[in-house]
C-alpha cells in the first residue's frame, strides 16, 4: 500500500470517530432536557402557567335572569332531573379520566365544595387557586345589554394587575365601548361601581382555576353563584362540561 493512501485512510478514520463522538454527546444532552410545563407541579407563588385554556363567558342575554339570592335548595330538591344528570356526568368523568369519583350529596347544593369532595380522591388537597376573570352584565334603561369585564393578568409582576373592558352586547356579538388607558389598567372599585350603575345587573360570572396537590388544575366558571362550566385534565385526557346550572343546557364531553 502506498504511503499516500495509508495517510488518507488514517485521516478518514479519525474524522469518522470525531463525528460519532460529537453525535453521542449531543444526543445525551438532549435527553436530559426537561420541560417544566410537563411536570404537572403547581405554579410558583405569583406565577401563572403558560398555554392554559381560557373559559368562555356564559351569556345572560337569552335568560335575562337576575342573580339569585344567597343560599340554594339542596340539589335534588331544586331539580331532581338536574341532580340525576349531574350524577351521570360525574360517573362519565371518572371513566374518562381514569379517576375515582364519589356520588354527590342530594341534600347539598351543587357548589365547588361538594364537587371537590366528589373528585378529590385522586387529585389530593387544593394547593392554591386564582381568579382569572369576572364578568358583570347589566341592562340599561334603553334596554341595551352591556358587559363589564375584569381580567387578572398572568404576569409575574410584584403588584397584581387587572384589565377592564366595557362591551355592548347585541345578538350574540359584542362591541367594545372605548375607555381611557388609565381606566382600563388597574381600575378602581369606584369606577367599576359607576359602570354598574349605568343599568340593572342581570348576571354575574366568575372564572377561577384551582390547583391540586397532584399537579392537575380545575378550570371552573360560576354564573350567578352556581357552577356553569368546568374543565379538568387528568391522565392524558380532558373532561369538559358547560351549562351545568340547567338540565336543558347541560353538555359534557371527554377528549
C-alpha positions as protocol buffer text, in pm:
chain_id: "A"
residue {
  index: 1
  type: UNK
  ca { x: 0 y: 0 z: 0 }
}
residue {
  index: 2
  type: UNK
  ca { x: 132 y: 339 z: -92 }
}
residue {
  index: 3
  type: UNK
  ca { x: 223 y: 581 z: 183 }
}
residue {
  index: 4
  type: UNK
  ca { x: -18 y: 848 z: 49 }
}
residue {
  index: 5
  type: UNK
  ca { x: -311 y: 603 z: 51 }
}
residue {
  index: 6
  type: UNK
  ca { x: -232 y: 498 z: 408 }
}
residue {
  index: 7
  type: UNK
  ca { x: -229 y: 859 z: 528 }
}
residue {
  index: 8
  type: UNK
  ca { x: -569 y: 928 z: 368 }
}
residue {
  index: 9
  type: UNK
  ca { x: -722 y: 621 z: 533 }
}
residue {
  index: 10
  type: UNK
  ca { x: -591 y: 729 z: 876 }
}
residue {
  index: 11
  type: UNK
  ca { x: -731 y: 1082 z: 831 }
}
residue {
  index: 12
  type: UNK
  ca { x: -1071 y: 944 z: 722 }
}
residue {
  index: 13
  type: UNK
  ca { x: -1095 y: 709 z: 1022 }
}
residue {
  index: 14
  type: UNK
  ca { x: -1008 y: 991 z: 1261 }
}
residue {
  index: 15
  type: UNK
  ca { x: -1279 y: 1216 z: 1112 }
}
residue {
  index: 16
  type: UNK
  ca { x: -1539 y: 941 z: 1141 }
}
residue {
  index: 17
  type: UNK
  ca { x: -1457 y: 883 z: 1509 }
}
residue {
  index: 18
  type: UNK
  ca { x: -1478 y: 1257 z: 1580 }
}
residue {
  index: 19
  type: UNK
  ca { x: -1825 y: 1290 z: 1422 }
}
residue {
  index: 20
  type: UNK
  ca { x: -1956 y: 983 z: 1608 }
}
residue {
  index: 21
  type: UNK
  ca { x: -1824 y: 1119 z: 1939 }
}
residue {
  index: 22
  type: UNK
  ca { x: -1999 y: 1455 z: 1887 }
}
residue {
  index: 23
  type: UNK
  ca { x: -2328 y: 1294 z: 1790 }
}
residue {
  index: 24
  type: UNK
  ca { x: -2317 y: 1074 z: 2100 }
}
residue {
  index: 25
  type: UNK
  ca { x: -2278 y: 1368 z: 2338 }
}
residue {
  index: 26
  type: UNK
  ca { x: -2531 y: 1580 z: 2151 }
}
residue {
  index: 27
  type: UNK
  ca { x: -2795 y: 1306 z: 2185 }
}
residue {
  index: 28
  type: UNK
  ca { x: -2711 y: 1252 z: 2552 }
}
residue {
  index: 29
  type: UNK
  ca { x: -2752 y: 1619 z: 2639 }
}
residue {
  index: 30
  type: UNK
  ca { x: -3082 y: 1642 z: 2451 }
}
residue {
  index: 31
  type: UNK
  ca { x: -3221 y: 1353 z: 2652 }
}
residue {
  index: 32
  type: UNK
  ca { x: -3164 y: 1537 z: 2981 }
}
residue {
  index: 33
  type: UNK
  ca { x: -3370 y: 1847 z: 2887 }
}
residue {
  index: 34
  type: UNK
  ca { x: -3693 y: 1866 z: 3090 }
}
residue {
  index: 35
  type: UNK
  ca { x: -3983 y: 2097 z: 3007 }
}
residue {
  index: 36
  type: UNK
  ca { x: -4119 y: 2228 z: 3341 }
}
residue {
  index: 37
  type: UNK
  ca { x: -4467 y: 2267 z: 3189 }
}
residue {
  index: 38
  type: UNK
  ca { x: -4497 y: 1889 z: 3151 }
}
residue {
  index: 39
  type: UNK
  ca { x: -4416 y: 1807 z: 3511 }
}
residue {
  index: 40
  type: UNK
  ca { x: -4762 y: 1881 z: 3649 }
}
residue {
  index: 41
  type: UNK
  ca { x: -4643 y: 2076 z: 3951 }
}
residue {
  index: 42
  type: UNK
  ca { x: -4847 y: 2373 z: 4078 }
}
residue {
  index: 43
  type: UNK
  ca { x: -4722 y: 2715 z: 3965 }
}
residue {
  index: 44
  type: UNK
  ca { x: -4479 y: 2907 z: 4188 }
}
residue {
  index: 45
  type: UNK
  ca { x: -4637 y: 3175 z: 4402 }
}
residue {
  index: 46
  type: UNK
  ca { x: -4736 y: 3474 z: 4193 }
}
residue {
  index: 47
  type: UNK
  ca { x: -4683 y: 3291 z: 3863 }
}
residue {
  index: 48
  type: UNK
  ca { x: -4944 y: 3152 z: 3626 }
}
residue {
  index: 49
  type: UNK
  ca { x: -4879 y: 2852 z: 3398 }
}
residue {
  index: 50
  type: UNK
  ca { x: -4849 y: 2907 z: 3024 }
}
residue {
  index: 51
  type: UNK
  ca { x: -5061 y: 2764 z: 2745 }
}
residue {
  index: 52
  type: UNK
  ca { x: -5373 y: 2728 z: 2959 }
}
residue {
  index: 53
  type: UNK
  ca { x: -5716 y: 2742 z: 2801 }
}
residue {
  index: 54
  type: UNK
  ca { x: -5944 y: 3031 z: 2892 }
}
residue {
  index: 55
  type: UNK
  ca { x: -6302 y: 2964 z: 2996 }
}
residue {
  index: 56
  type: UNK
  ca { x: -6584 y: 3107 z: 2785 }
}
residue {
  index: 57
  type: UNK
  ca { x: -6808 y: 3370 z: 2940 }
}
residue {
  index: 58
  type: UNK
  ca { x: -7165 y: 3245 z: 2986 }
}
residue {
  index: 59
  type: UNK
  ca { x: -7440 y: 3457 z: 2833 }
}
residue {
  index: 60
  type: UNK
  ca { x: -7724 y: 3622 z: 3021 }
}
residue {
  index: 61
  type: UNK
  ca { x: -7875 y: 3766 z: 2703 }
}
residue {
  index: 62
  type: UNK
  ca { x: -8121 y: 3483 z: 2644 }
}
residue {
  index: 63
  type: UNK
  ca { x: -8238 y: 3426 z: 3000 }
}
residue {
  index: 64
  type: UNK
  ca { x: -8217 y: 3776 z: 3140 }
}
residue {
  index: 65
  type: UNK
  ca { x: -8232 y: 3616 z: 3484 }
}
residue {
  index: 66
  type: UNK
  ca { x: -8123 y: 3822 z: 3780 }
}
residue {
  index: 67
  type: UNK
  ca { x: -7865 y: 3685 z: 4022 }
}
residue {
  index: 68
  type: UNK
  ca { x: -8014 y: 3454 z: 4282 }
}
residue {
  index: 69
  type: UNK
  ca { x: -8025 y: 3544 z: 4648 }
}
residue {
  index: 70
  type: UNK
  ca { x: -7770 y: 3382 z: 4875 }
}
residue {
  index: 71
  type: UNK
  ca { x: -7842 y: 3022 z: 4962 }
}
residue {
  index: 72
  type: UNK
  ca { x: -7979 y: 2749 z: 4736 }
}
residue {
  index: 73
  type: UNK
  ca { x: -8201 y: 2449 z: 4782 }
}
residue {
  index: 74
  type: UNK
  ca { x: -8041 y: 2103 z: 4807 }
}
residue {
  index: 75
  type: UNK
  ca { x: -7957 y: 1980 z: 4457 }
}
residue {
  index: 76
  type: UNK
  ca { x: -8227 y: 1713 z: 4440 }
}
residue {
  index: 77
  type: UNK
  ca { x: -8497 y: 1945 z: 4576 }
}
residue {
  index: 78
  type: UNK
  ca { x: -8401 y: 2221 z: 4335 }
}
residue {
  index: 79
  type: UNK
  ca { x: -8437 y: 1994 z: 4031 }
}
residue {
  index: 80
  type: UNK
  ca { x: -8447 y: 1614 z: 4055 }
}
residue {
  index: 81
  type: UNK
  ca { x: -8368 y: 1582 z: 3683 }
}
residue {
  index: 82
  type: UNK
  ca { x: -8064 y: 1807 z: 3719 }
}
residue {
  index: 83
  type: UNK
  ca { x: -7939 y: 1601 z: 4013 }
}
residue {
  index: 84
  type: UNK
  ca { x: -7964 y: 1275 z: 3816 }
}
residue {
  index: 85
  type: UNK
  ca { x: -7789 y: 1432 z: 3516 }
}
residue {
  index: 86
  type: UNK
  ca { x: -7506 y: 1561 z: 3735 }
}
residue {
  index: 87
  type: UNK
  ca { x: -7462 y: 1217 z: 3890 }
}
residue {
  index: 88
  type: UNK
  ca { x: -7447 y: 1063 z: 3542 }
}
residue {
  index: 89
  type: UNK
  ca { x: -7185 y: 1310 z: 3417 }
}
residue {
  index: 90
  type: UNK
  ca { x: -6977 y: 1265 z: 3732 }
}
residue {
  index: 91
  type: UNK
  ca { x: -6956 y: 891 z: 3660 }
}
residue {
  index: 92
  type: UNK
  ca { x: -6860 y: 971 z: 3299 }
}
residue {
  index: 93
  type: UNK
  ca { x: -6581 y: 1194 z: 3430 }
}
residue {
  index: 94
  type: UNK
  ca { x: -6444 y: 906 z: 3638 }
}
residue {
  index: 95
  type: UNK
  ca { x: -6440 y: 673 z: 3335 }
}
residue {
  index: 96
  type: UNK
  ca { x: -6295 y: 938 z: 3103 }
}
residue {
  index: 97
  type: UNK
  ca { x: -6011 y: 1048 z: 3333 }
}
residue {
  index: 98
  type: UNK
  ca { x: -5945 y: 710 z: 3494 }
}
residue {
  index: 99
  type: UNK
  ca { x: -6001 y: 853 z: 3840 }
}
residue {
  index: 100
  type: UNK
  ca { x: -6214 y: 782 z: 4146 }
}
residue {
  index: 101
  type: UNK
  ca { x: -6531 y: 991 z: 4185 }
}
residue {
  index: 102
  type: UNK
  ca { x: -6790 y: 965 z: 4459 }
}
residue {
  index: 103
  type: UNK
  ca { x: -7166 y: 1039 z: 4431 }
}
residue {
  index: 104
  type: UNK
  ca { x: -7296 y: 1388 z: 4501 }
}
residue {
  index: 105
  type: UNK
  ca { x: -7490 y: 1457 z: 4817 }
}
residue {
  index: 106
  type: UNK
  ca { x: -7856 y: 1504 z: 4723 }
}
residue {
  index: 107
  type: UNK
  ca { x: -7911 y: 1714 z: 5036 }
}
residue {
  index: 108
  type: UNK
  ca { x: -7638 y: 1966 z: 4947 }
}
residue {
  index: 109
  type: UNK
  ca { x: -7630 y: 2236 z: 4683 }
}
residue {
  index: 110
  type: UNK
  ca { x: -7408 y: 2175 z: 4381 }
}
residue {
  index: 111
  type: UNK
  ca { x: -7116 y: 2407 z: 4457 }
}
residue {
  index: 112
  type: UNK
  ca { x: -6738 y: 2381 z: 4441 }
}
residue {
  index: 113
  type: UNK
  ca { x: -6704 y: 2248 z: 4794 }
}
residue {
  index: 114
  type: UNK
  ca { x: -6929 y: 1949 z: 4724 }
}
residue {
  index: 115
  type: UNK
  ca { x: -6786 y: 1896 z: 4375 }
}
residue {
  index: 116
  type: UNK
  ca { x: -6437 y: 1895 z: 4525 }
}
residue {
  index: 117
  type: UNK
  ca { x: -6542 y: 1630 z: 4777 }
}
residue {
  index: 118
  type: UNK
  ca { x: -6664 y: 1412 z: 4490 }
}
residue {
  index: 119
  type: UNK
  ca { x: -6347 y: 1437 z: 4274 }
}
residue {
  index: 120
  type: UNK
  ca { x: -6054 y: 1489 z: 4513 }
}
residue {
  index: 121
  type: UNK
  ca { x: -5967 y: 1125 z: 4591 }
}
residue {
  index: 122
  type: UNK
  ca { x: -5704 y: 1112 z: 4313 }
}
residue {
  index: 123
  type: UNK
  ca { x: -5632 y: 1485 z: 4300 }
}
residue {
  index: 124
  type: UNK
  ca { x: -5537 y: 1547 z: 4662 }
}
residue {
  index: 125
  type: UNK
  ca { x: -5579 y: 1870 z: 4854 }
}
residue {
  index: 126
  type: UNK
  ca { x: -5625 y: 2212 z: 4694 }
}
residue {
  index: 127
  type: UNK
  ca { x: -5284 y: 2382 z: 4683 }
}
residue {
  index: 128
  type: UNK
  ca { x: -5393 y: 2724 z: 4565 }
}
residue {
  index: 129
  type: UNK
  ca { x: -5647 y: 2893 z: 4339 }
}
residue {
  index: 130
  type: UNK
  ca { x: -5661 y: 3207 z: 4128 }
}
residue {
  index: 131
  type: UNK
  ca { x: -5943 y: 3423 z: 3996 }
}
residue {
  index: 132
  type: UNK
  ca { x: -5896 y: 3465 z: 3621 }
}
residue {
  index: 133
  type: UNK
  ca { x: -6180 y: 3700 z: 3532 }
}
residue {
  index: 134
  type: UNK
  ca { x: -6519 y: 3837 z: 3633 }
}
residue {
  index: 135
  type: UNK
  ca { x: -6800 y: 3950 z: 3402 }
}
residue {
  index: 136
  type: UNK
  ca { x: -7098 y: 4157 z: 3511 }
}
residue {
  index: 137
  type: UNK
  ca { x: -7385 y: 4204 z: 3265 }
}
residue {
  index: 138
  type: UNK
  ca { x: -7619 y: 4500 z: 3306 }
}
residue {
  index: 139
  type: UNK
  ca { x: -7926 y: 4618 z: 3117 }
}
residue {
  index: 140
  type: UNK
  ca { x: -7959 y: 4991 z: 3064 }
}
residue {
  index: 141
  type: UNK
  ca { x: -8288 y: 5183 z: 3080 }
}
residue {
  index: 142
  type: UNK
  ca { x: -8294 y: 5181 z: 2699 }
}
residue {
  index: 143
  type: UNK
  ca { x: -8281 y: 4801 z: 2701 }
}
residue {
  index: 144
  type: UNK
  ca { x: -7918 y: 4769 z: 2588 }
}
residue {
  index: 145
  type: UNK
  ca { x: -7720 y: 4480 z: 2737 }
}
residue {
  index: 146
  type: UNK
  ca { x: -7367 y: 4568 z: 2846 }
}
residue {
  index: 147
  type: UNK
  ca { x: -7079 y: 4372 z: 2998 }
}
residue {
  index: 148
  type: UNK
  ca { x: -6817 y: 4488 z: 3249 }
}
residue {
  index: 149
  type: UNK
  ca { x: -6522 y: 4251 z: 3209 }
}
residue {
  index: 150
  type: UNK
  ca { x: -6229 y: 4239 z: 3453 }
}
residue {
  index: 151
  type: UNK
  ca { x: -5935 y: 4011 z: 3373 }
}
residue {
  index: 152
  type: UNK
  ca { x: -5647 y: 3940 z: 3609 }
}
residue {
  index: 153
  type: UNK
  ca { x: -5307 y: 3944 z: 3441 }
}
residue {
  index: 154
  type: UNK
  ca { x: -5097 y: 3623 z: 3448 }
}
residue {
  index: 155
  type: UNK
  ca { x: -4777 y: 3830 z: 3453 }
}
residue {
  index: 156
  type: UNK
  ca { x: -4532 y: 3775 z: 3737 }
}
residue {
  index: 157
  type: UNK
  ca { x: -4526 y: 4141 z: 3842 }
}
residue {
  index: 158
  type: UNK
  ca { x: -4488 y: 4233 z: 4207 }
}
residue {
  index: 159
  type: UNK
  ca { x: -4822 y: 4413 z: 4202 }
}
residue {
  index: 160
  type: UNK
  ca { x: -5135 y: 4225 z: 4086 }
}
residue {
  index: 161
  type: UNK
  ca { x: -5271 y: 4375 z: 3766 }
}
residue {
  index: 162
  type: UNK
  ca { x: -5619 y: 4366 z: 3623 }
}
residue {
  index: 163
  type: UNK
  ca { x: -5761 y: 4499 z: 3298 }
}
residue {
  index: 164
  type: UNK
  ca { x: -6107 y: 4646 z: 3249 }
}
residue {
  index: 165
  type: UNK
  ca { x: -6308 y: 4627 z: 2927 }
}
residue {
  index: 166
  type: UNK
  ca { x: -6660 y: 4752 z: 2865 }
}
residue {
  index: 167
  type: UNK
  ca { x: -6881 y: 4597 z: 2595 }
}
residue {
  index: 168
  type: UNK
  ca { x: -7218 y: 4643 z: 2431 }
}
residue {
  index: 169
  type: UNK
  ca { x: -7380 y: 4304 z: 2362 }
}
residue {
  index: 170
  type: UNK
  ca { x: -7611 y: 4269 z: 2065 }
}
residue {
  index: 171
  type: UNK
  ca { x: -7741 y: 3950 z: 1904 }
}
residue {
  index: 172
  type: UNK
  ca { x: -7463 y: 3729 z: 2034 }
}
residue {
  index: 173
  type: UNK
  ca { x: -7183 y: 3968 z: 1934 }
}
residue {
  index: 174
  type: UNK
  ca { x: -7003 y: 4228 z: 2141 }
}
residue {
  index: 175
  type: UNK
  ca { x: -6871 y: 4575 z: 2058 }
}
residue {
  index: 176
  type: UNK
  ca { x: -6613 y: 4735 z: 2282 }
}
residue {
  index: 177
  type: UNK
  ca { x: -6706 y: 5068 z: 2439 }
}
residue {
  index: 178
  type: UNK
  ca { x: -6388 y: 5281 z: 2445 }
}
residue {
  index: 179
  type: UNK
  ca { x: -6227 y: 5361 z: 2780 }
}
residue {
  index: 180
  type: UNK
  ca { x: -5911 y: 5556 z: 2854 }
}
residue {
  index: 181
  type: UNK
  ca { x: -5587 y: 5369 z: 2920 }
}
residue {
  index: 182
  type: UNK
  ca { x: -5597 y: 5484 z: 3281 }
}
residue {
  index: 183
  type: UNK
  ca { x: -5949 y: 5344 z: 3323 }
}
residue {
  index: 184
  type: UNK
  ca { x: -5857 y: 5011 z: 3165 }
}
residue {
  index: 185
  type: UNK
  ca { x: -5545 y: 4945 z: 3374 }
}
residue {
  index: 186
  type: UNK
  ca { x: -5600 y: 4857 z: 3740 }
}
residue {
  index: 187
  type: UNK
  ca { x: -5941 y: 5028 z: 3757 }
}
residue {
  index: 188
  type: UNK
  ca { x: -6067 y: 5145 z: 4094 }
}
residue {
  index: 189
  type: UNK
  ca { x: -6365 y: 4983 z: 4263 }
}
residue {
  index: 190
  type: UNK
  ca { x: -6540 y: 5320 z: 4239 }
}
residue {
  index: 191
  type: UNK
  ca { x: -6507 y: 5317 z: 3859 }
}
residue {
  index: 192
  type: UNK
  ca { x: -6641 y: 4962 z: 3833 }
}
residue {
  index: 193
  type: UNK
  ca { x: -6935 y: 5055 z: 4060 }
}
residue {
  index: 194
  type: UNK
  ca { x: -7000 y: 5360 z: 3844 }
}
residue {
  index: 195
  type: UNK
  ca { x: -7025 y: 5146 z: 3531 }
}
residue {
  index: 196
  type: UNK
  ca { x: -7260 y: 4904 z: 3708 }
}
residue {
  index: 197
  type: UNK
  ca { x: -7486 y: 5198 z: 3796 }
}
residue {
  index: 198
  type: UNK
  ca { x: -7546 y: 5254 z: 3422 }
}
residue {
  index: 199
  type: UNK
  ca { x: -7816 y: 4984 z: 3443 }
}
residue {
  index: 200
  type: UNK
  ca { x: -7962 y: 4692 z: 3637 }
}
residue {
  index: 201
  type: UNK
  ca { x: -7742 y: 4387 z: 3696 }
}
residue {
  index: 202
  type: UNK
  ca { x: -7882 y: 4082 z: 3512 }
}
residue {
  index: 203
  type: UNK
  ca { x: -7595 y: 3841 z: 3571 }
}
residue {
  index: 204
  type: UNK
  ca { x: -7254 y: 3791 z: 3726 }
}
residue {
  index: 205
  type: UNK
  ca { x: -6994 y: 3534 z: 3616 }
}
residue {
  index: 206
  type: UNK
  ca { x: -6663 y: 3435 z: 3770 }
}
residue {
  index: 207
  type: UNK
  ca { x: -6381 y: 3214 z: 3640 }
}
residue {
  index: 208
  type: UNK
  ca { x: -6121 y: 3062 z: 3869 }
}
residue {
  index: 209
  type: UNK
  ca { x: -5853 y: 2797 z: 3839 }
}
residue {
  index: 210
  type: UNK
  ca { x: -5799 y: 2553 z: 4126 }
}
residue {
  index: 211
  type: UNK
  ca { x: -5461 y: 2379 z: 4158 }
}
residue {
  index: 212
  type: UNK
  ca { x: -5441 y: 2036 z: 4323 }
}
residue {
  index: 213
  type: UNK
  ca { x: -5170 y: 1853 z: 4510 }
}
residue {
  index: 214
  type: UNK
  ca { x: -5112 y: 1604 z: 4227 }
}
residue {
  index: 215
  type: UNK
  ca { x: -5047 y: 1884 z: 3974 }
}
residue {
  index: 216
  type: UNK
  ca { x: -5386 y: 1888 z: 3797 }
}
residue {
  index: 217
  type: UNK
  ca { x: -5589 y: 2207 z: 3775 }
}
residue {
  index: 218
  type: UNK
  ca { x: -5965 y: 2255 z: 3753 }
}
residue {
  index: 219
  type: UNK
  ca { x: -6100 y: 2545 z: 3546 }
}
residue {
  index: 220
  type: UNK
  ca { x: -6434 y: 2647 z: 3693 }
}
residue {
  index: 221
  type: UNK
  ca { x: -6691 y: 2910 z: 3591 }
}
residue {
  index: 222
  type: UNK
  ca { x: -6980 y: 3015 z: 3814 }
}
residue {
  index: 223
  type: UNK
  ca { x: -7282 y: 3206 z: 3684 }
}
residue {
  index: 224
  type: UNK
  ca { x: -7492 y: 3384 z: 3945 }
}
residue {
  index: 225
  type: UNK
  ca { x: -7322 y: 3182 z: 4217 }
}
residue {
  index: 226
  type: UNK
  ca { x: -7384 y: 2840 z: 4058 }
}
residue {
  index: 227
  type: UNK
  ca { x: -7138 y: 2619 z: 3870 }
}
residue {
  index: 228
  type: UNK
  ca { x: -7185 y: 2683 z: 3498 }
}
residue {
  index: 229
  type: UNK
  ca { x: -6887 y: 2505 z: 3341 }
}
residue {
  index: 230
  type: UNK
  ca { x: -6577 y: 2305 z: 3432 }
}
residue {
  index: 231
  type: UNK
  ca { x: -6269 y: 2164 z: 3262 }
}
residue {
  index: 232
  type: UNK
  ca { x: -6041 y: 1906 z: 3423 }
}
residue {
  index: 233
  type: UNK
  ca { x: -5735 y: 1740 z: 3261 }
}
residue {
  index: 234
  type: UNK
  ca { x: -5610 y: 1415 z: 3414 }
}
residue {
  index: 235
  type: UNK
  ca { x: -5419 y: 1107 z: 3299 }
}
residue {
  index: 236
  type: UNK
  ca { x: -5382 y: 1229 z: 2940 }
}
residue {
  index: 237
  type: UNK
  ca { x: -5747 y: 1326 z: 2879 }
}
residue {
  index: 238
  type: UNK
  ca { x: -5968 y: 1628 z: 2947 }
}
residue {
  index: 239
  type: UNK
  ca { x: -6330 y: 1631 z: 3064 }
}
residue {
  index: 240
  type: UNK
  ca { x: -6536 y: 1943 z: 2988 }
}
residue {
  index: 241
  type: UNK
  ca { x: -6890 y: 2044 z: 3082 }
}
residue {
  index: 242
  type: UNK
  ca { x: -7097 y: 2356 z: 3008 }
}
residue {
  index: 243
  type: UNK
  ca { x: -7447 y: 2467 z: 3103 }
}
residue {
  index: 244
  type: UNK
  ca { x: -7434 y: 2279 z: 3433 }
}
residue {
  index: 245
  type: UNK
  ca { x: -7676 y: 2520 z: 3600 }
}
residue {
  index: 246
  type: UNK
  ca { x: -7967 y: 2393 z: 3388 }
}
residue {
  index: 247
  type: UNK
  ca { x: -8084 y: 2047 z: 3282 }
}
residue {
  index: 248
  type: UNK
  ca { x: -8174 y: 2179 z: 2937 }
}
residue {
  index: 249
  type: UNK
  ca { x: -7829 y: 2322 z: 2859 }
}
residue {
  index: 250
  type: UNK
  ca { x: -7606 y: 2066 z: 3034 }
}
residue {
  index: 251
  type: UNK
  ca { x: -7343 y: 1914 z: 2799 }
}
residue {
  index: 252
  type: UNK
  ca { x: -7024 y: 1720 z: 2876 }
}
residue {
  index: 253
  type: UNK
  ca { x: -6751 y: 1567 z: 2661 }
}
residue {
  index: 254
  type: UNK
  ca { x: -6435 y: 1360 z: 2703 }
}
residue {
  index: 255
  type: UNK
  ca { x: -6131 y: 1440 z: 2488 }
}
